[in-house]
Amino acid sequence: MEIQGLERIAFHLKTPGITYRKEDVIDASEETGEPFHVYKITDRKQANTGVIAYTLHFASREFMRNLRTKVSQSYDGKCDRAVVDIMKDKDYLDSKKKLHVEPTGNSLKFVVPNLNPFDAINMIANKSLPEKSKGAGYFFYETTGGFYFRSWQSMITNQGEFARPYKQNFYSQPAKVSSVAESKDEKTGEEQDKILREYQTVEQYSFVNNFHDVAANTALGTYGHRVISHNLFDKSYDIKDYNYHREFGKTPHTDTIKFTTNQYAIMNGAVDYDNDKNVSDYAESRVSLQTITPFMHDKDVGRYGLDVAADGKTTGQKISQYNQIAHGTVLKLTVKGQSQLQAGDLIRFNLADVNADNKNNTNPNDPRFSGHYVITKVRHQVTGDSYKMVLECAKDSVATGYQEISRGVSLHGDGIHKTNSSFSIEEIDSDIGY
């Protein structure tokens, strides 16, 4: 076939035997869905006589339209309304797909300086604050069910304060249906079909990275972060320090909705001897400088459309929150294909504890890495009659909190010699006998 890269490709993908809503089916058909657009052909080769094989790369219509259009316009008002306008405007993305928008709690007046629509929306997302939670920053992404403009907190909670039900329950061990107790659904308590139980079985899993890269997260400002805000209007500056452990309980997390629990992803304890500071107490681990320009649009507000004094703290929170997701615990699962699962969905992962056979262990699941995860990436793999999915998931807390180390306790214990003396090279060489 003479494929140039301007064609469309249509298909329909659905997990058999289960009825879903329209958005839970990957519908790229001409009749009821949105066909994908071919944009690249690679790996073209002659497999054998009369057969040429090649790889087609395709994406949504909006992906291609984003490359062809620019946004040059000013907006004034709620941030989410500007996103809706860019998505639906016939001169921009002109999207016909469903758009899921979480209302923002801040209003801004800003100018989009000739950017591609996706870049313009991401610029807005970077300054958006959710209306019903205390998070900072939004995510803009596309799934087979449409486009989403929402905060991390909306992926974890309903209305910012109620636990969101997980969409699927996965187990790392092989499916067990030999007894009635083992084959019961955890939500309903009813006996579960063997096939449905197999959909919950994880064929393979691995941790891409986890929150314990303390060096990287320290440098990135995940734990401690000092933000210096320079006010261009009155030539003043303000310093705000972000502390991960102090701020953790003010927002919901994957494993805890109640703001009083302390299921930190990293322990709240002394990190050095001869002091009682934890890893979050070192604010100068990362220092950022930002400018704020109140009255630029005749309003005494900062970069987030709120009180100027809150800019530094909000920036520190936004950067830390992003790092907790992008550089925190990332899990990759290979499971049977389930077309209803999309990026942004909450799932539960049951990982068997290495000490599960211990008689004193009452929890069969790993106390740290079991629990709730948010799907961040989905890859569908269809080969013949086989349909599998590779899910990449993230979490920003632990299932069971770490036991805190008492403040002021030496990390080196008693009887270990510590010294802060310094010696010259000449003295050392003389002692050795050089």
Buried (B, 14 or more C-beta within 10 A) or exposed (E): EEEEEEBEEEEEBBBEEEEEEEBBBBBBEEEEBBBBBBBEBEEEEEEEEEEEEEEBEBBBBBBBBBEEBBBEBEBEEBBBBBBBBBBEBEEBBBBEBEBBBBBBBBBBBBEBEEBBBBBBBBBBBBBBBBBBBBBBBBBBBBBBBBBBBBBBBBBBBEEBEEBBEBBBBBBBEEBEBEEEEEBBBEEEEEEBEEEBBBBBBBEEBEEEBBBBBEEEBBEBBBBBBBBBBEBEEEEEEBEBBBBBBEBBBEBBBBBBBEEEBBBBBBBBBBBEEEEBEBBBBBBEBBEBEEEBBBEEBEEEBBBBBBEBEBBBBBBBBBBBBBBBBEBBBBBBBBBBBBBBBBBBBBBBBBBBBEEEEEEEEEEBBBBBBBBBBBBBEBEBEEEEEEBBBBBBBBBBBBBBBBEBBEEEEEEEEEEEEEEEEEEEEEEEEEEEEE
